[in-house]
Amino acid sequence: MKIIVMFGTRPEAIKMAPVIIELKKNPAFDVRVCFTGQHKDIALPFMELFGIVPDFKFTLENSNLSGAVAEMLQQSHALFEAEKPDLILVQGDTNSVLAASLTAFYHHVKVGHIEAGLRTHNKFSPFPEEMNRLLTTRLADLHFAPAEQSKQNLLNEGVPEKDIFVTGNTVIDALRLMTVKLEENKAFSDDLKARFPFVAEGKPFILLTGHRRENQDGGLVNISRALKEIAGKHPGVQIIYPVHPSPAVRGQVMPILEGAAQIHLCDPLDYPTFIQLLQKCEFVMTDSGGVQEEAAALGKPIVLMRESTERPEIMQMTPTITVGSDAAKIIDAADVMLEGKIDRSKLNPDLLGKGDSAKQISEAIMSSLG
């Protein structure tokens, strides 16, 4: 069976790596990897970390949504014409997922959707991800849901139960793989000490990521102003903010935060450094879906800078305060976290799986299509 694994962003690369590694163990699968190039600068280093070399790479010239999707549709068409896969695997809700799945439908190629069934029930939040995953559900043949709620969402939309597999989330697999690498290679911790010496000294810090489109219309300005006030109220606490390279993000963040005391702005971090910071931080402030999962899996409290989440199980895994981009709410939530006023009772850290999701996906493909 020829399988093409298709992805284009850093989060997809992280979550697809365990799947690729697992699929390649099965001699019944002829596995090819296609990188669509959405995050060409920040996704490729992660693939290299796990020895994954793409067999195919797309070239994207267009940065707007419709133009980029059109380019991926055309290049996916050429790829399927030449390779004639039996199945493609896509992950999550990116533009790469939609373009690959739609082209597969045109070519009568089966689609396996990893991390299927996430919903906010608001087509503009997150944008465009909510519609990407809704449309992909209609195009997919195999649905690998990360949790029971995701399965229920799919059932509510009429997806046959026989086509749904609750596998957990492959981000847990990726975390386990990375933990092993961190234990085996002291150079990773040496790099962290050199870059952020206050972390090595055991000083408290907050780890923040923020880039969502829905926060780019002034939300990042509110978040940045809140960070300055948090730093002023808590002079013993440092804040690390890897800033997304998008001009829409940097144009709002840098004028407010560049040079601010206790706030350490940097370029997006490599995965080993990011995971070490995640392990050591006091709590996480984020509008990212993947970072929510990683933080919850490590038991780190979350200040969620979104109005809602398509991952309700996160709330049952780790203390989470949802604040949107309201500066006052962000500041209040940070105070609660730093003062230790959080409730850890009735939490279940295993709701996203125990690190064997890739194996479950491989076995489901074999039993369904083998």
N, C-alpha and C positions, 0 to 999 in steps of 0.2 A: 504494500500500500504506500503510495507516494503522498507524503504530507508536507505542505509548505506552511511553516510558522511565520506569521507576518506581524510586524510591529514597527513603530517609528519613534516612540518617545522614551525618555529615561524610565518613567515608572513601568511602562510595558516591558522594557528590557529587563528590569529587576524581576518582574513577576513571571516572565517567560523563560528566563534562564534555567530554573529548575525543571521546567517542562521539557525543554530541549534536551537537557542532560538525561532525563528519564526516558524520553522517547527513543533516544539513540542507543539505549541498552537493548531494545527489542529488535531482533534481526528481521522481523516481519514488516518493520517500518523503514521506508526510504525517506529520511528527514532532510528537508532543505530549509534554509533560513533566509527570509527576505526582510531587509531593513528598508523601510519606506522613506527615511530621511527627515522626519519631522523635527527631531532633536539631534541633528547629526553631530553636533559638537559635544553634547553632554551625555548622550546615550552610548556612543561607541566605547568610551573608556570602561564602562561597566561590562560590556560584552567581552572586552579583552581580559578583564579581571577573571572571568570564568572560562576563558579559552574558547569563546564562541566567535566564529568567523562567519559573517554573512556570505551566503552563496550568491545573493543578488542584492543590489543596492539601487534605490531609485534616486533620481536627481530632481529636486524641487526648486523651481525658480520663483514661484509665486508665494507671497506671504499672506494674502487674504484667504478667507475660508473657502469660498467657492472656487477660486483659482487653484489652490493647493489640492482640494478634493478632485477637481477635474484632471490635474496632472497625475494624481495617484490612480484614478480610474483608467486613464490611458495606458499607464505603465503596467498596471495589474493585468489589463487585457493582453498586452504583449507577452507578459510572463505566463499567463495561463494558456495562451495559444502555443507557446513553445514547450512548456513543461507538462501540461495536461495532468494536473494533480487529481488525486481522488478526494482529498480533504484539505481544507485550509483551517488553521487555528488562529483566532484573533483573541485579544484580551482587552476587556474593559470597554471604553466608550470614546476613544479618540477618533479623529477624522480618518486615520489609517484603518480603523476597524470598519467604519461605514463604507469607505471606498473599496476595501478588499472584499467585504461581504457582498456588496451589491454586484461587483464584477463576477464573483463566484456564482451568484445566482444567474447572471446572464450566460455563464458557461456551464450551467448545470453541475457545478462542483459543490460538494457538501461543505457546510460551514460548522465548525465547532467553536462555540463562544464561551471563553473562560471569563469568570466573574460576571455571569449572567444574572439578570433579575434585580439589579439595584434600581431603586426608584425614589424620586422626590415627588412625583406627580405634578411637577411644574415644569413645563417644557422650556422655560427660559432660565431655570436654575437647577444644576449648573448649565451654563450655555457654552458650547452647543452639546455638551455631553449627554444630557438627558434624552434629547431626541436621537442622538447617535445610537444609544443603547436600545431605545425603543424600536427603532427601525431595524437594528441588527437582530433583535429578537424575532421579528417577523421573517427574517432571511435565514436564520440559523436552523440547523438540523439537530445538533447536540448542544445542550445547555448545561454548563458546569457552574452551578450556583455555589457561592461561598458560604451560605448560611440558610437556615430553614425559612427565614422571612423572605429571602430572595426567591426561594422555591415557591412560596405561597404567592408572591407577586406574579410569577410566571403562570402558575395555575389559574390565577384570577383573570389572566389575559388569554386563556384558552390554549396554552401550550400543553401538549399531551404529557402526562406524568412519566410515561416510559422514556421520554426524551430528556428528562431532567435528572441530573446527578448532583447531589449535595456533596461537594468535595473539600470544603474548607477553602481557604485562600492561599494561593501559592506564595504570597509575600512572607508567610511563616516559614515556608521551605527556604526561601532566599535568605531570611534572617539566620536560619540554622547553618546554611552553607557559609555565610559570612562570619558567623561566630567561630566556626572551625578555623577559617583562614586567619582570623585575628589571633587566635590562640597559637597557631603554628608560626606566625610571622611577626616577630618583635618589631620589625621596621614600621609597621602600621602605628603602633603606640609611640614610637620615637618621633614619627612625623607629627602626630597629634601634639606631643609635648613641645615640639619646636614651633608649631603654628599657634597654639593656644596655651602658653605656659601657665596661665591662671587655672586652667582645667586640671593640669597635672598637679597643681598645688592644692587641689581640693576646694577651690573657692566656688560658691554657688553661682549658677548661671541658668538663664532661660534660653531655649533654642526656639527660633521662630522661622517659619516659612510663610510667604504670602505672595500670590501671583494671580489668583483667579480673575477671569474676565469680569465677573460681577463685582469685584472689588477695585477694578481699574477706573471706574467712574467716580472717583473721589474717595472710595473706601480706603485705599492705601494711604491717602493723606491723613485720614482719621486714625488709622492704625499707627502711622509713624508719629503723629503727635502724642498718641497714648503711650508709645514706647518711651518718649522723652520724659513724660511725667512719671512713668513707672520707675525709670532710672533715678529720677530726682527723689522720689519717695523712699527708694531702697538703695542707698549708696553702696551697700556691700555686695550687690548683685550685678553680675555682668549679663549682657544680652548678645547672643550671636545670631546674626541675620544673613544667611546666604541669599543674595539678591538675584532674582531671575534676570537673565540677560535681555529680556524684552525691553525695548525703549519705553513702552507704555507703563512698565513697572518702574524702571529706573528713573524715569522722568518725574514720578511722584515721590519716590522714596529718597533719592539722593539729596535733593535740595534741603530736605528737612533733617535728615539723620547724619549726613556726612560730617564727620568730626565731632559728633555728639559724645559726651562722656559716657563711658561704660558700654556703649553700643558698638559692636564690632561688625561692620559690614564687610562682606567678602563675596567672591564669585561663587557660583554653585559648587558644592563640595563633592569630592569623590566619595563613593559609597562606603569604603572602610572608615573614613574620617567621620562621615555623617552618622553612621551607626554607633561609633564610639561616643560621639557627642550625645546621641539619643540615650545611650545607656547611662550616661553620667549627669545629665541635666536635671534640674529640679522639676520642671514641667515643660510642656510643648505648647506653643501658640502657632496655630496653622489654619489655612483654608484648603489644605490639600487632602484629597481622599486617601492616597497611599500613605501619607505620613500619619494620618489618623490610625490606620491599621498597624503600622510599625510601632507607634507609640503604645497603643493598646496591648500589643503582643508583648511588649517589654514592661508593661505595668506602669507606664508614665502617665500622669494626669494630663489632661488636654484642655486648653482654652480654644474653643472652636470658633474661628472668625468667619462663620457662615450663618445664615438664618436657619438652615436645616441641614440634615445629613441623610444620605441614602444608605447609610450604614448604621441602622439603629442598634445593632448588636454592640457597637463600640461603647455605648452608654452603659452596657451591662458588663463590660470588661475592665473599664478604668474610670476614675472620676473625670467627668466631662462637664464643662460649662459652656453653653452655646451663647455667643455674644454678638454675632454679626460683625459689622464694622463700626459699631457705636463706641466711641472713644471712652465714654464714662463707664460703660459695661465692661470694656476690656480692662480698664484700670481696676475696677472693683473685683473682677475675676482674678487678676494677678495678685491683688491683696489677699484674697481668700487662699490662693494656692501657696503663697509665700509664708503665710501665717499658719499653715498646716490645718486649716479648717475644712478638711475634705473627708468624706465618708467612704471608707473602703469596704464596708459591709455588703454582703450579698453580691459580690462580684464573681464572675466566671471568666477566667483568662483564656479559656480554650474554645470560645465560641467560633473562632475563625479556623479551627483545626489545630493539629499537633505537628505539622511539618511533613505530612505524607500526601499532600494534595496532588502533587505532580504524578505520583504513583497511581493514585485513584483515577486521575484523568486518563493516563495511559491505559489502564485496565478497562475503563469504560469504553474507550475507542476500540480496543481490541474485541470486546464482547459485543459491541453494537455493529461494528462495520467489518470486523476481521473475517 
